[in-house]
Amino acid sequence: MEIFHISAECYPVAKVGGLADVVGALPKYQNNAGNAVRVVMPCYDTKFKIENHFECVHWGHVKLGSFNFPFNILKEKTNALGFELYLVEIPELFNRKEVYGYQDDIERFLSFQIATLDWIIGREDVPDVINCHDHHTGLIPFMMLYCNKYEKLRNIPSMITIHNGLYQGQFGFDKLYYLPEFDLAHVNVLEWDNCINSLAVAIKCAWAVTTVSPSYLNEINYSANGLESLLNLVRYKSKGILNGIDIEVWDPDTDRMLEKNYSIKNFEKGKQENKEKLCSLFNLDPTKPLFSFIGRLLEEKGGDLLPHAAALALSENFQQINILILGSGNTTIEKQLNSLLQDYKGNYNTFIGYNEELAHLIYAGSDFLLMPSRVEPCGLNQMYSLRYGTIPIVRRTGGLKDTVVDFGDNGIGICHDQASVGDVCYSIQRAILLYEDKQHLNKIRKIGMNTDHSWERVCQEYIEMYKLIINKK
Ligand code: GLC
């Protein structure tokens, strides 16, 4: 089967969040399973672009209303990532350091989508299926169905995978003229809540809709930032498929970013050495349990609970625990977290920013990983932490609910129901007690390390979904 994944992010080319990890791994496993898989993404000014070799396989001009942007399609020459990678180079719009956050993001991602389809229609073979990811690629299913110049793609099934329904790529009808020509009888398909809503358009037009966990699919039927009724309507073509993780990249036995490699046979010693390294880097106490947080400091991730919860946990249990935070996002949260540094020196530290290497060391060297998310479509960090023998402390929501069962119910983690400071602190107290019972702690760690969350198992579910829509042709 020839599969195209179209996405704004792909690890290690460009990463902001979990979307990149999924698009960097799922295609590799699909390719290994005998499919011809291509990933198409914008060409940002990143380290990967500079360090790898590309050939130009196509060029043209994207017409966006009265604008005209030259573009090139660059193919990575060696298939270094385990699949064919294509970068859509539109220098004027994407030759920048960041993936998102510019005033012209609508123009950027719309041009990317148009250039991608312009290239695909010119190819000899059209793909069997096009898998779009999140709202940045949400207009593709519409353009394939309705834009005159893409008529050739009308019968190609498209699927939208929702990694995060909070972000929807809305813009006003004043930009309608950016879209390639289509029969205006279909203009209402673009509309949701008086604007063009890229994610809503994809949900309406794609042949199938998937979310990145089954529980998230249920949750967005009553909480999806305004898209609830639409998502209810399309339940018949929707499925929640739990994400996997790349067990080659995330393997404590071979991970080059660790201080000491370890496996299930020697994890106690291995984790301790990584913990010591981490504690020496961040001035923490390696004899105490280490609680970490890795991720974006946003309300959605419960980031706003961290300053308060950390202060409370550290003062109540002062000198009993360490807390380490790695992440960036909301500047108020960042400031609040940094304001605790002085008071809890020796037991608390932060790294405001993102650092992939440090993240690996934290998974290996921590005892517990905090994930108090209000919304978590899947969450990958809990799966990484399990694989590294670190016990996740999660709020029961979305993918966290699907992957972590409380140890009180014979599970592998610690769970709470509310995204509240009280619930987080109560879980920390339970964790401290568990930490003191080494036999029990290690038993749970081992079960967690043995849990199979690999894409190898999961990627077949995507293939089944593609087959289903291909058969509908
Ligand atoms: C988004 C979601 C996260 C999910 C990831 C990959 O970042 O917030 O929950 O794991 O996408 O699908």
Boltz pocket constraint, residues with backbone or C-beta under 6 A from the ligand:
constraints:
  - pocket:
      binder: B
      contacts: [[A, 17], [A, 18], [A, 19], [A, 22], [A, 162], [A, 163], [A, 164], [A, 212], [A, 243], [A, 375], [A, 376], [A, 377], [A, 378], [A, 379], [A, 380], [A, 399]]
      max_distance: 6.0
